[in-house]
Amino acid sequence: MFNKKSSHRSKFRPEYPADYQFDYKDVTTLGRFLSEGGKIVPARISKLSAYQQRAATKQIKKARHLALLPNGMQAYDLYPRPEMISPVPFSID
């Protein structure tokens, strides 16, 4: 009778298959699962399965430990901006 369109949304991302292995050296892929403040995005937003979310979290933490990704809120606040340099020249007396 009625062609009811399904409003069901797939929970998992189709671009990452179930057997996809996240790598700590691939910071561009891991950066997709970080918010602007540097927090790891939850699975309900990132659309990863529980297994993939744990694997991604583990690799993000490993990359942070090796300083491939900035660690902590303060690092993300200062990371994109250049360091402020005083415009006044200095002299040695």
PyMOL Python script that loads the backbone (N, CA, C, O; Angstrom):
from pymol import cmd

cmd.read_pdbstr("""\
ATOM      1  N   MET A   1       0.818  -1.201   0.000  1.00  0.00           N
ATOM      2  CA  MET A   1       0.000   0.000   0.000  1.00  0.00           C
ATOM      3  C   MET A   1       0.855   1.255   0.000  1.00  0.00           C
ATOM      4  O   MET A   1       0.941   1.983  -0.989  1.00  0.00           O
ATOM      5  N   PHE A   2       1.483   1.481   1.143  1.00  0.00           N
ATOM      6  CA  PHE A   2       2.315   2.672   1.265  1.00  0.00           C
ATOM      7  C   PHE A   2       3.780   2.290   1.136  1.00  0.00           C
ATOM      8  O   PHE A   2       4.227   1.307   1.726  1.00  0.00           O
ATOM      9  N   ASN A   3       4.499   3.043   0.388  1.00  0.00           N
ATOM     10  CA  ASN A   3       5.948   2.837   0.297  1.00  0.00           C
ATOM     11  C   ASN A   3       6.597   3.706   1.355  1.00  0.00           C
ATOM     12  O   ASN A   3       6.991   4.843   1.098  1.00  0.00           O
ATOM     13  N   LYS A   4       6.698   3.157   2.528  1.00  0.00           N
ATOM     14  CA  LYS A   4       7.268   3.909   3.646  1.00  0.00           C
ATOM     15  C   LYS A   4       8.788   3.862   3.548  1.00  0.00           C
ATOM     16  O   LYS A   4       9.399   2.793   3.553  1.00  0.00           O
ATOM     17  N   LYS A   5       9.370   5.028   3.462  1.00  0.00           N
ATOM     18  CA  LYS A   5      10.824   5.106   3.374  1.00  0.00           C
ATOM     19  C   LYS A   5      11.420   4.865   4.759  1.00  0.00           C
ATOM     20  O   LYS A   5      10.997   5.471   5.743  1.00  0.00           O
ATOM     21  N   SER A   6      12.376   4.002   4.818  1.00  0.00           N
ATOM     22  CA  SER A   6      13.004   3.691   6.099  1.00  0.00           C
ATOM     23  C   SER A   6      13.886   4.842   6.544  1.00  0.00           C
ATOM     24  O   SER A   6      14.724   5.337   5.791  1.00  0.00           O
ATOM     25  N   SER A   7      13.675   5.258   7.790  1.00  0.00           N
ATOM     26  CA  SER A   7      14.509   6.320   8.341  1.00  0.00           C
ATOM     27  C   SER A   7      15.629   5.735   9.188  1.00  0.00           C
ATOM     28  O   SER A   7      16.269   6.446   9.963  1.00  0.00           O
ATOM     29  N   HIS A   8      15.860   4.443   9.038  1.00  0.00           N
ATOM     30  CA  HIS A   8      16.923   3.773   9.782  1.00  0.00           C
ATOM     31  C   HIS A   8      18.275   4.184   9.228  1.00  0.00           C
ATOM     32  O   HIS A   8      18.507   4.127   8.020  1.00  0.00           O
ATOM     33  N   ARG A   9      19.144   4.587  10.099  1.00  0.00           N
ATOM     34  CA  ARG A   9      20.477   5.015   9.703  1.00  0.00           C
ATOM     35  C   ARG A   9      21.490   3.965  10.130  1.00  0.00           C
ATOM     36  O   ARG A   9      21.424   3.443  11.242  1.00  0.00           O
ATOM     37  N   SER A  10      22.404   3.667   9.261  1.00  0.00           N
ATOM     38  CA  SER A  10      23.423   2.670   9.568  1.00  0.00           C
ATOM     39  C   SER A  10      24.314   3.167  10.695  1.00  0.00           C
ATOM     40  O   SER A  10      24.717   4.330  10.716  1.00  0.00           O
ATOM     41  N   LYS A  11      24.615   2.281  11.625  1.00  0.00           N
ATOM     42  CA  LYS A  11      25.411   2.664  12.778  1.00  0.00           C
ATOM     43  C   LYS A  11      26.898   2.771  12.439  1.00  0.00           C
ATOM     44  O   LYS A  11      27.607   3.596  13.014  1.00  0.00           O
ATOM     45  N   PHE A  12      27.361   1.956  11.526  1.00  0.00           N
ATOM     46  CA  PHE A  12      28.795   1.879  11.272  1.00  0.00           C
ATOM     47  C   PHE A  12      29.171   2.635  10.008  1.00  0.00           C
ATOM     48  O   PHE A  12      28.359   2.778   9.093  1.00  0.00           O
ATOM     49  N   ARG A  13      30.397   3.114   9.962  1.00  0.00           N
ATOM     50  CA  ARG A  13      30.901   3.827   8.789  1.00  0.00           C
ATOM     51  C   ARG A  13      31.215   2.828   7.684  1.00  0.00           C
ATOM     52  O   ARG A  13      31.916   1.845   7.924  1.00  0.00           O
ATOM     53  N   PRO A  14      30.711   3.062   6.486  1.00  0.00           N
ATOM     54  CA  PRO A  14      31.018   2.116   5.414  1.00  0.00           C
ATOM     55  C   PRO A  14      32.457   2.222   4.915  1.00  0.00           C
ATOM     56  O   PRO A  14      32.953   1.295   4.275  1.00  0.00           O
ATOM     57  N   GLU A  15      33.141   3.342   5.198  1.00  0.00           N
ATOM     58  CA  GLU A  15      34.504   3.494   4.671  1.00  0.00           C
ATOM     59  C   GLU A  15      35.552   2.732   5.481  1.00  0.00           C
ATOM     60  O   GLU A  15      36.683   2.573   5.023  1.00  0.00           O
ATOM     61  N   TYR A  16      35.197   2.261   6.666  1.00  0.00           N
ATOM     62  CA  TYR A  16      36.116   1.453   7.467  1.00  0.00           C
ATOM     63  C   TYR A  16      35.512   0.063   7.637  1.00  0.00           C
ATOM     64  O   TYR A  16      34.616  -0.119   8.461  1.00  0.00           O
ATOM     65  N   PRO A  17      35.983  -0.915   6.875  1.00  0.00           N
ATOM     66  CA  PRO A  17      35.433  -2.267   7.004  1.00  0.00           C
ATOM     67  C   PRO A  17      35.740  -2.859   8.381  1.00  0.00           C
ATOM     68  O   PRO A  17      36.565  -2.327   9.125  1.00  0.00           O
ATOM     69  N   ALA A  18      35.084  -3.940   8.704  1.00  0.00           N
ATOM     70  CA  ALA A  18      35.212  -4.543  10.034  1.00  0.00           C
ATOM     71  C   ALA A  18      36.641  -4.989  10.342  1.00  0.00           C
ATOM     72  O   ALA A  18      37.050  -4.985  11.503  1.00  0.00           O
ATOM     73  N   ASP A  19      37.397  -5.369   9.327  1.00  0.00           N
ATOM     74  CA  ASP A  19      38.763  -5.854   9.565  1.00  0.00           C
ATOM     75  C   ASP A  19      39.819  -4.765   9.367  1.00  0.00           C
ATOM     76  O   ASP A  19      41.003  -5.077   9.238  1.00  0.00           O
ATOM     77  N   TYR A  20      39.412  -3.495   9.340  1.00  0.00           N
ATOM     78  CA  TYR A  20      40.359  -2.400   9.150  1.00  0.00           C
ATOM     79  C   TYR A  20      41.246  -2.254  10.389  1.00  0.00           C
ATOM     80  O   TYR A  20      40.757  -2.262  11.519  1.00  0.00           O
ATOM     81  N   GLN A  21      42.543  -2.121  10.163  1.00  0.00           N
ATOM     82  CA  GLN A  21      43.492  -1.967  11.257  1.00  0.00           C
ATOM     83  C   GLN A  21      43.969  -0.522  11.312  1.00  0.00           C
ATOM     84  O   GLN A  21      44.601  -0.043  10.371  1.00  0.00           O
ATOM     85  N   PHE A  22      43.671   0.179  12.411  1.00  0.00           N
ATOM     86  CA  PHE A  22      44.155   1.536  12.594  1.00  0.00           C
ATOM     87  C   PHE A  22      45.639   1.494  12.933  1.00  0.00           C
ATOM     88  O   PHE A  22      46.102   0.587  13.624  1.00  0.00           O
ATOM     89  N   ASP A  23      46.378   2.483  12.442  1.00  0.00           N
ATOM     90  CA  ASP A  23      47.818   2.526  12.658  1.00  0.00           C
ATOM     91  C   ASP A  23      48.174   3.834  13.343  1.00  0.00           C
ATOM     92  O   ASP A  23      47.700   4.895  12.937  1.00  0.00           O
ATOM     93  N   TYR A  24      49.005   3.771  14.378  1.00  0.00           N
ATOM     94  CA  TYR A  24      49.369   4.965  15.128  1.00  0.00           C
ATOM     95  C   TYR A  24      50.189   5.940  14.294  1.00  0.00           C
ATOM     96  O   TYR A  24      50.240   7.127  14.617  1.00  0.00           O
ATOM     97  N   LYS A  25      50.837   5.465  13.220  1.00  0.00           N
ATOM     98  CA  LYS A  25      51.649   6.338  12.368  1.00  0.00           C
ATOM     99  C   LYS A  25      50.811   7.122  11.364  1.00  0.00           C
ATOM    100  O   LYS A  25      51.300   8.082  10.770  1.00  0.00           O
ATOM    101  N   ASP A  26      49.570   6.730  11.171  1.00  0.00           N
ATOM    102  CA  ASP A  26      48.667   7.410  10.246  1.00  0.00           C
ATOM    103  C   ASP A  26      47.846   8.445  11.016  1.00  0.00           C
ATOM    104  O   ASP A  26      46.691   8.201  11.364  1.00  0.00           O
ATOM    105  N   VAL A  27      48.454   9.598  11.275  1.00  0.00           N
ATOM    106  CA  VAL A  27      47.812  10.605  12.134  1.00  0.00           C
ATOM    107  C   VAL A  27      46.670  11.326  11.432  1.00  0.00           C
ATOM    108  O   VAL A  27      45.805  11.879  12.111  1.00  0.00           O
ATOM    109  N   THR A  28      46.629  11.343  10.114  1.00  0.00           N
ATOM    110  CA  THR A  28      45.514  11.989   9.432  1.00  0.00           C
ATOM    111  C   THR A  28      44.223  11.208   9.640  1.00  0.00           C
ATOM    112  O   THR A  28      43.164  11.802   9.842  1.00  0.00           O
ATOM    113  N   THR A  29      44.304   9.887   9.594  1.00  0.00           N
ATOM    114  CA  THR A  29      43.120   9.064   9.844  1.00  0.00           C
ATOM    115  C   THR A  29      42.703   9.172  11.303  1.00  0.00           C
ATOM    116  O   THR A  29      41.517   9.308  11.602  1.00  0.00           O
ATOM    117  N   LEU A  30      43.662   9.113  12.203  1.00  0.00           N
ATOM    118  CA  LEU A  30      43.332   9.198  13.625  1.00  0.00           C
ATOM    119  C   LEU A  30      42.813  10.581  14.001  1.00  0.00           C
ATOM    120  O   LEU A  30      41.999  10.716  14.915  1.00  0.00           O
ATOM    121  N   GLY A  31      43.282  11.600  13.301  1.00  0.00           N
ATOM    122  CA  GLY A  31      42.827  12.962  13.584  1.00  0.00           C
ATOM    123  C   GLY A  31      41.351  13.159  13.282  1.00  0.00           C
ATOM    124  O   GLY A  31      40.733  14.083  13.811  1.00  0.00           O
ATOM    125  N   ARG A  32      40.783  12.319  12.452  1.00  0.00           N
ATOM    126  CA  ARG A  32      39.351  12.399  12.147  1.00  0.00           C
ATOM    127  C   ARG A  32      38.499  12.018  13.348  1.00  0.00           C
ATOM    128  O   ARG A  32      37.324  12.381  13.415  1.00  0.00           O
ATOM    129  N   PHE A  33      39.078  11.290  14.297  1.00  0.00           N
ATOM    130  CA  PHE A  33      38.336  10.835  15.469  1.00  0.00           C
ATOM    131  C   PHE A  33      38.668  11.651  16.708  1.00  0.00           C
ATOM    132  O   PHE A  33      38.433  11.207  17.832  1.00  0.00           O
ATOM    133  N   LEU A  34      39.213  12.842  16.505  1.00  0.00           N
ATOM    134  CA  LEU A  34      39.485  13.767  17.597  1.00  0.00           C
ATOM    135  C   LEU A  34      38.658  15.025  17.413  1.00  0.00           C
ATOM    136  O   LEU A  34      38.499  15.504  16.290  1.00  0.00           O
ATOM    137  N   SER A  35      38.129  15.566  18.507  1.00  0.00           N
ATOM    138  CA  SER A  35      37.372  16.808  18.420  1.00  0.00           C
ATOM    139  C   SER A  35      38.346  17.980  18.335  1.00  0.00           C
ATOM    140  O   SER A  35      39.561  17.793  18.409  1.00  0.00           O
ATOM    141  N   GLU A  36      37.807  19.185  18.181  1.00  0.00           N
ATOM    142  CA  GLU A  36      38.673  20.369  18.091  1.00  0.00           C
ATOM    143  C   GLU A  36      39.452  20.589  19.369  1.00  0.00           C
ATOM    144  O   GLU A  36      40.553  21.139  19.341  1.00  0.00           O
ATOM    145  N   GLY A  37      38.893  20.166  20.484  1.00  0.00           N
ATOM    146  CA  GLY A  37      39.578  20.325  21.762  1.00  0.00           C
ATOM    147  C   GLY A  37      40.564  19.224  22.060  1.00  0.00           C
ATOM    148  O   GLY A  37      41.228  19.262  23.096  1.00  0.00           O
ATOM    149  N   GLY A  38      40.682  18.229  21.173  1.00  0.00           N
ATOM    150  CA  GLY A  38      41.649  17.158  21.370  1.00  0.00           C
ATOM    151  C   GLY A  38      41.086  15.929  22.039  1.00  0.00           C
ATOM    152  O   GLY A  38      41.828  14.980  22.296  1.00  0.00           O
ATOM    153  N   LYS A  39      39.792  15.911  22.333  1.00  0.00           N
ATOM    154  CA  LYS A  39      39.192  14.744  22.972  1.00  0.00           C
ATOM    155  C   LYS A  39      38.825  13.700  21.915  1.00  0.00           C
ATOM    156  O   LYS A  39      38.547  14.032  20.763  1.00  0.00           O
ATOM    157  N   ILE A  40      38.831  12.447  22.329  1.00  0.00           N
ATOM    158  CA  ILE A  40      38.455  11.366  21.436  1.00  0.00           C
ATOM    159  C   ILE A  40      36.933  11.376  21.282  1.00  0.00           C
ATOM    160  O   ILE A  40      36.200  11.410  22.270  1.00  0.00           O
ATOM    161  N   VAL A  41      36.476  11.347  20.044  1.00  0.00           N
ATOM    162  CA  VAL A  41      35.048  11.406  19.749  1.00  0.00           C
ATOM    163  C   VAL A  41      34.404  10.073  20.128  1.00  0.00           C
ATOM    164  O   VAL A  41      34.961   9.020  19.818  1.00  0.00           O
ATOM    165  N   PRO A  42      33.236  10.091  20.796  1.00  0.00           N
ATOM    166  CA  PRO A  42      32.587   8.833  21.174  1.00  0.00           C
ATOM    167  C   PRO A  42      32.084   8.048  19.964  1.00  0.00           C
ATOM    168  O   PRO A  42      31.924   8.596  18.874  1.00  0.00           O
ATOM    169  N   ALA A  43      31.839   6.760  20.177  1.00  0.00           N
ATOM    170  CA  ALA A  43      31.448   5.860  19.086  1.00  0.00           C
ATOM    171  C   ALA A  43      30.097   6.229  18.497  1.00  0.00           C
ATOM    172  O   ALA A  43      29.868   6.001  17.310  1.00  0.00           O
ATOM    173  N   ARG A  44      29.199   6.791  19.290  1.00  0.00           N
ATOM    174  CA  ARG A  44      27.884   7.146  18.756  1.00  0.00           C
ATOM    175  C   ARG A  44      27.975   8.277  17.755  1.00  0.00           C
ATOM    176  O   ARG A  44      27.090   8.429  16.913  1.00  0.00           O
ATOM    177  N   ILE A  45      29.042   9.084  17.832  1.00  0.00           N
ATOM    178  CA  ILE A  45      29.250  10.172  16.877  1.00  0.00           C
ATOM    179  C   ILE A  45      30.175   9.731  15.750  1.00  0.00           C
ATOM    180  O   ILE A  45      29.938  10.060  14.588  1.00  0.00           O
ATOM    181  N   SER A  46      31.220   8.992  16.084  1.00  0.00           N
ATOM    182  CA  SER A  46      32.182   8.570  15.061  1.00  0.00           C
ATOM    183  C   SER A  46      31.646   7.433  14.201  1.00  0.00           C
ATOM    184  O   SER A  46      32.210   7.143  13.146  1.00  0.00           O
ATOM    185  N   LYS A  47      30.569   6.784  14.632  1.00  0.00           N
ATOM    186  CA  LYS A  47      29.932   5.693  13.882  1.00  0.00           C
ATOM    187  C   LYS A  47      30.855   4.498  13.674  1.00  0.00           C
ATOM    188  O   LYS A  47      30.803   3.844  12.632  1.00  0.00           O
ATOM    189  N   LEU A  48      31.695   4.215  14.659  1.00  0.00           N
ATOM    190  CA  LEU A  48      32.530   3.022  14.611  1.00  0.00           C
ATOM    191  C   LEU A  48      31.921   1.947  15.504  1.00  0.00           C
ATOM    192  O   LEU A  48      31.174   2.256  16.433  1.00  0.00           O
ATOM    193  N   SER A  49      32.236   0.702  15.227  1.00  0.00           N
ATOM    194  CA  SER A  49      31.779  -0.379  16.103  1.00  0.00           C
ATOM    195  C   SER A  49      32.579  -0.305  17.405  1.00  0.00           C
ATOM    196  O   SER A  49      33.585   0.401  17.482  1.00  0.00           O
ATOM    197  N   ALA A  50      32.135  -1.027  18.410  1.00  0.00           N
ATOM    198  CA  ALA A  50      32.813  -1.002  19.707  1.00  0.00           C
ATOM    199  C   ALA A  50      34.256  -1.505  19.571  1.00  0.00           C
ATOM    200  O   ALA A  50      35.170  -0.955  20.186  1.00  0.00           O
ATOM    201  N   TYR A  51      34.452  -2.542  18.770  1.00  0.00           N
ATOM    202  CA  TYR A  51      35.794  -3.085  18.552  1.00  0.00           C
ATOM    203  C   TYR A  51      36.690  -2.053  17.868  1.00  0.00           C
ATOM    204  O   TYR A  51      37.833  -1.845  18.276  1.00  0.00           O
ATOM    205  N   GLN A  52      36.160  -1.405  16.819  1.00  0.00           N
ATOM    206  CA  GLN A  52      36.934  -0.400  16.097  1.00  0.00           C
ATOM    207  C   GLN A  52      37.214   0.816  16.971  1.00  0.00           C
ATOM    208  O   GLN A  52      38.295   1.400  16.893  1.00  0.00           O
ATOM    209  N   GLN A  53      36.241   1.206  17.810  1.00  0.00           N
ATOM    210  CA  GLN A  53      36.439   2.360  18.692  1.00  0.00           C
ATOM    211  C   GLN A  53      37.566   2.089  19.683  1.00  0.00           C
ATOM    212  O   GLN A  53      38.396   2.964  19.933  1.00  0.00           O
ATOM    213  N   ARG A  54      37.600   0.890  20.246  1.00  0.00           N
ATOM    214  CA  ARG A  54      38.684   0.542  21.176  1.00  0.00           C
ATOM    215  C   ARG A  54      40.025   0.541  20.466  1.00  0.00           C
ATOM    216  O   ARG A  54      41.020   1.020  21.010  1.00  0.00           O
ATOM    217  N   ALA A  55      40.059   0.000  19.239  1.00  0.00           N
ATOM    218  CA  ALA A  55      41.310  -0.049  18.478  1.00  0.00           C
ATOM    219  C   ALA A  55      41.780   1.365  18.124  1.00  0.00           C
ATOM    220  O   ALA A  55      42.969   1.666  18.228  1.00  0.00           O
ATOM    221  N   ALA A  56      40.857   2.226  17.708  1.00  0.00           N
ATOM    222  CA  ALA A  56      41.221   3.605  17.354  1.00  0.00           C
ATOM    223  C   ALA A  56      41.711   4.361  18.588  1.00  0.00           C
ATOM    224  O   ALA A  56      42.691   5.103  18.515  1.00  0.00           O
ATOM    225  N   THR A  57      41.035   4.174  19.716  1.00  0.00           N
ATOM    226  CA  THR A  57      41.438   4.833  20.960  1.00  0.00           C
ATOM    227  C   THR A  57      42.837   4.396  21.384  1.00  0.00           C
ATOM    228  O   THR A  57      43.654   5.214  21.807  1.00  0.00           O
ATOM    229  N   LYS A  58      43.099   3.111  21.265  1.00  0.00           N
ATOM    230  CA  LYS A  58      44.420   2.581  21.628  1.00  0.00           C
ATOM    231  C   LYS A  58      45.516   3.190  20.757  1.00  0.00           C
ATOM    232  O   LYS A  58      46.579   3.553  21.261  1.00  0.00           O
ATOM    233  N   GLN A  59      45.263   3.302  19.456  1.00  0.00           N
ATOM    234  CA  GLN A  59      46.257   3.860  18.539  1.00  0.00           C
ATOM    235  C   GLN A  59      46.410   5.374  18.723  1.00  0.00           C
ATOM    236  O   GLN A  59      47.511   5.899  18.564  1.00  0.00           O
ATOM    237  N   ILE A  60      45.335   6.077  19.053  1.00  0.00           N
ATOM    238  CA  ILE A  60      45.418   7.518  19.331  1.00  0.00           C
ATOM    239  C   ILE A  60      46.288   7.760  20.556  1.00  0.00           C
ATOM    240  O   ILE A  60      47.130   8.658  20.563  1.00  0.00           O
ATOM    241  N   LYS A  61      46.079   6.958  21.586  1.00  0.00           N
ATOM    242  CA  LYS A  61      46.878   7.121  22.808  1.00  0.00           C
ATOM    243  C   LYS A  61      48.348   6.795  22.557  1.00  0.00           C
ATOM    244  O   LYS A  61      49.233   7.432  23.128  1.00  0.00           O
ATOM    245  N   LYS A  62      48.608   5.806  21.706  1.00  0.00           N
ATOM    246  CA  LYS A  62      49.989   5.465  21.366  1.00  0.00           C
ATOM    247  C   LYS A  62      50.636   6.612  20.583  1.00  0.00           C
ATOM    248  O   LYS A  62      51.796   6.948  20.821  1.00  0.00           O
ATOM    249  N   ALA A  63      49.890   7.210  19.649  1.00  0.00           N
ATOM    250  CA  ALA A  63      50.416   8.333  18.866  1.00  0.00           C
ATOM    251  C   ALA A  63      50.657   9.548  19.745  1.00  0.00           C
ATOM    252  O   ALA A  63      51.620  10.285  19.533  1.00  0.00           O
ATOM    253  N   ARG A  64      49.794   9.765  20.728  1.00  0.00           N
ATOM    254  CA  ARG A  64      50.009  10.877  21.666  1.00  0.00           C
ATOM    255  C   ARG A  64      51.262  10.642  22.504  1.00  0.00           C
ATOM    256  O   ARG A  64      52.033  11.568  22.757  1.00  0.00           O
ATOM    257  N   HIS A  65      51.454   9.401  22.931  1.00  0.00           N
ATOM    258  CA  HIS A  65      52.623   9.071  23.751  1.00  0.00           C
ATOM    259  C   HIS A  65      53.923   9.290  22.975  1.00  0.00           C
ATOM    260  O   HIS A  65      54.932   9.692  23.553  1.00  0.00           O
ATOM    261  N   LEU A  66      53.897   9.028  21.676  1.00  0.00           N
ATOM    262  CA  LEU A  66      55.074   9.224  20.831  1.00  0.00           C
ATOM    263  C   LEU A  66      55.153  10.633  20.253  1.00  0.00           C
ATOM    264  O   LEU A  66      56.021  10.914  19.426  1.00  0.00           O
ATOM    265  N   ALA A  67      54.258  11.522  20.679  1.00  0.00           N
ATOM    266  CA  ALA A  67      54.219  12.936  20.270  1.00  0.00           C
ATOM    267  C   ALA A  67      53.922  13.112  18.786  1.00  0.00           C
ATOM    268  O   ALA A  67      54.353  14.095  18.182  1.00  0.00           O
ATOM    269  N   LEU A  68      53.193  12.174  18.196  1.00  0.00           N
ATOM    270  CA  LEU A  68      52.742  12.355  16.821  1.00  0.00           C
ATOM    271  C   LEU A  68      51.465  13.184  16.784  1.00  0.00           C
ATOM    272  O   LEU A  68      51.186  13.870  15.801  1.00  0.00           O
ATOM    273  N   LEU A  69      50.692  13.115  17.868  1.00  0.00           N
ATOM    274  CA  LEU A  69      49.498  13.942  18.041  1.00  0.00           C
ATOM    275  C   LEU A  69      49.683  14.792  19.287  1.00  0.00           C
ATOM    276  O   LEU A  69      50.286  14.332  20.257  1.00  0.00           O
ATOM    277  N   PRO A  70      49.176  16.031  19.284  1.00  0.00           N
ATOM    278  CA  PRO A  70      49.274  16.853  20.494  1.00  0.00           C
ATOM    279  C   PRO A  70      48.496  16.213  21.639  1.00  0.00           C
ATOM    280  O   PRO A  70      47.467  15.572  21.429  1.00  0.00           O
ATOM    281  N   ASN A  71      49.002  16.397  22.837  1.00  0.00           N
ATOM    282  CA  ASN A  71      48.400  15.779  24.009  1.00  0.00           C
ATOM    283  C   ASN A  71      47.865  16.850  24.947  1.00  0.00           C
ATOM    284  O   ASN A  71      48.620  17.706  25.408  1.00  0.00           O
ATOM    285  N   GLY A  72      46.594  16.810  25.227  1.00  0.00           N
ATOM    286  CA  GLY A  72      46.005  17.695  26.214  1.00  0.00           C
ATOM    287  C   GLY A  72      45.351  18.919  25.610  1.00  0.00           C
ATOM    288  O   GLY A  72      45.638  19.307  24.477  1.00  0.00           O
ATOM    289  N   MET A  73      44.469  19.518  26.386  1.00  0.00           N
ATOM    290  CA  MET A  73      43.683  20.654  25.937  1.00  0.00           C
ATOM    291  C   MET A  73      44.572  21.858  25.626  1.00  0.00           C
ATOM    292  O   MET A  73      44.342  22.551  24.635  1.00  0.00           O
ATOM    293  N   GLN A  74      45.565  22.111  26.442  1.00  0.00           N
ATOM    294  CA  GLN A  74      46.425  23.273  26.253  1.00  0.00           C
ATOM    295  C   GLN A  74      47.215  23.166  24.944  1.00  0.00           C
ATOM    296  O   GLN A  74      47.443  24.170  24.271  1.00  0.00           O
ATOM    297  N   ALA A  75      47.623  21.967  24.592  1.00  0.00           N
ATOM    298  CA  ALA A  75      48.359  21.773  23.343  1.00  0.00           C
ATOM    299  C   ALA A  75      47.482  22.107  22.144  1.00  0.00           C
ATOM    300  O   ALA A  75      47.969  22.672  21.165  1.00  0.00           O
ATOM    301  N   TYR A  76      46.202  21.768  22.206  1.00  0.00           N
ATOM    302  CA  TYR A  76      45.301  22.062  21.100  1.00  0.00           C
ATOM    303  C   TYR A  76      44.958  23.546  21.056  1.00  0.00           C
ATOM    304  O   TYR A  76      44.686  24.084  19.982  1.00  0.00           O
ATOM    305  N   ASP A  77      44.967  24.216  22.210  1.00  0.00           N
ATOM    306  CA  ASP A  77      44.716  25.654  22.230  1.00  0.00           C
ATOM    307  C   ASP A  77      45.863  26.419  21.590  1.00  0.00           C
ATOM    308  O   ASP A  77      45.628  27.430  20.929  1.00  0.00           O
ATOM    309  N   LEU A  78      47.090  25.966  21.767  1.00  0.00           N
ATOM    310  CA  LEU A  78      48.269  26.679  21.287  1.00  0.00           C
ATOM    311  C   LEU A  78      48.797  26.134  19.957  1.00  0.00           C
ATOM    312  O   LEU A  78      49.593  26.799  19.296  1.00  0.00           O
ATOM    313  N   TYR A  79      48.369  24.944  19.561  1.00  0.00           N
ATOM    314  CA  TYR A  79      48.961  24.255  18.412  1.00  0.00           C
ATOM    315  C   TYR A  79      48.848  25.018  17.093  1.00  0.00           C
ATOM    316  O   TYR A  79      49.874  25.196  16.435  1.00  0.00           O
ATOM    317  N   PRO A  80      47.666  25.482  16.659  1.00  0.00           N
ATOM    318  CA  PRO A  80      47.601  26.107  15.332  1.00  0.00           C
ATOM    319  C   PRO A  80      48.137  27.529  15.264  1.00  0.00           C
ATOM    320  O   PRO A  80      48.440  28.022  14.178  1.00  0.00           O
ATOM    321  N   ARG A  81      48.256  28.190  16.398  1.00  0.00           N
ATOM    322  CA  ARG A  81      48.682  29.587  16.397  1.00  0.00           C
ATOM    323  C   ARG A  81      50.210  29.691  16.472  1.00  0.00           C
ATOM    324  O   ARG A  81      50.865  28.894  17.145  1.00  0.00           O
ATOM    325  N   PRO A  82      50.764  30.683  15.771  1.00  0.00           N
ATOM    326  CA  PRO A  82      52.222  30.872  15.893  1.00  0.00           C
ATOM    327  C   PRO A  82      52.552  31.507  17.240  1.00  0.00           C
ATOM    328  O   PRO A  82      51.714  32.153  17.869  1.00  0.00           O
ATOM    329  N   GLU A  83      53.781  31.307  17.657  1.00  0.00           N
ATOM    330  CA  GLU A  83      54.228  31.871  18.927  1.00  0.00           C
ATOM    331  C   GLU A  83      54.360  33.387  18.802  1.00  0.00           C
ATOM    332  O   GLU A  83      54.888  33.891  17.811  1.00  0.00           O
ATOM    333  N   MET A  84      53.880  34.106  19.809  1.00  0.00           N
ATOM    334  CA  MET A  84      53.926  35.570  19.791  1.00  0.00           C
ATOM    335  C   MET A  84      55.355  36.042  20.040  1.00  0.00           C
ATOM    336  O   MET A  84      56.016  35.598  20.979  1.00  0.00           O
ATOM    337  N   ILE A  85      55.814  36.939  19.192  1.00  0.00           N
ATOM    338  CA  ILE A  85      57.155  37.516  19.325  1.00  0.00           C
ATOM    339  C   ILE A  85      56.995  39.007  19.533  1.00  0.00           C
ATOM    340  O   ILE A  85      56.204  39.655  18.848  1.00  0.00           O
ATOM    341  N   SER A  86      57.723  39.536  20.452  1.00  0.00           N
ATOM    342  CA  SER A  86      57.620  40.958  20.763  1.00  0.00           C
ATOM    343  C   SER A  86      58.118  41.791  19.580  1.00  0.00           C
ATOM    344  O   SER A  86      59.183  41.507  19.031  1.00  0.00           O
ATOM    345  N   PRO A  87      57.345  42.834  19.176  1.00  0.00           N
ATOM    346  CA  PRO A  87      57.786  43.678  18.061  1.00  0.00           C
ATOM    347  C   PRO A  87      58.894  44.654  18.458  1.00  0.00           C
ATOM    348  O   PRO A  87      59.533  45.253  17.593  1.00  0.00           O
ATOM    349  N   VAL A  88      59.123  44.816  19.774  1.00  0.00           N
ATOM    350  CA  VAL A  88      60.142  45.744  20.238  1.00  0.00           C
ATOM    351  C   VAL A  88      61.526  45.078  20.132  1.00  0.00           C
ATOM    352  O   VAL A  88      61.727  44.000  20.692  1.00  0.00           O
ATOM    353  N   PRO A  89      62.480  45.700  19.424  1.00  0.00           N
ATOM    354  CA  PRO A  89      63.813  45.087  19.335  1.00  0.00           C
ATOM    355  C   PRO A  89      64.521  45.142  20.698  1.00  0.00           C
ATOM    356  O   PRO A  89      64.292  46.052  21.494  1.00  0.00           O
ATOM    357  N   PHE A  90      65.354  44.181  20.938  1.00  0.00           N
ATOM    358  CA  PHE A  90      66.071  44.157  22.207  1.00  0.00           C
ATOM    359  C   PHE A  90      67.549  44.467  21.942  1.00  0.00           C
ATOM    360  O   PHE A  90      68.059  44.324  20.831  1.00  0.00           O
ATOM    361  N   SER A  91      68.184  44.884  22.986  1.00  0.00           N
ATOM    362  CA  SER A  91      69.616  45.162  22.877  1.00  0.00           C
ATOM    363  C   SER A  91      70.327  44.599  24.100  1.00  0.00           C
ATOM    364  O   SER A  91      69.758  44.524  25.189  1.00  0.00           O
ATOM    365  N   ILE A  92      71.551  44.215  23.905  1.00  0.00           N
ATOM    366  CA  ILE A  92      72.344  43.688  25.002  1.00  0.00           C
ATOM    367  C   ILE A  92      73.229  44.797  25.521  1.00  0.00           C
ATOM    368  O   ILE A  92      74.057  45.334  24.785  1.00  0.00           O
ATOM    369  N   ASP A  93      73.061  45.144  26.785  1.00  0.00           N
ATOM    370  CA  ASP A  93      73.864  46.226  27.391  1.00  0.00           C
ATOM    371  C   ASP A  93      74.966  45.692  28.237  1.00  0.00           C
ATOM    372  O   ASP A  93      75.730  46.465  28.815  1.00  0.00           O
TER     373      ASP A  93
END
""", "prot")
cmd.dss("prot")
cmd.show_as("cartoon", "prot")
cmd.util.cbc("prot")
cmd.orient("prot")
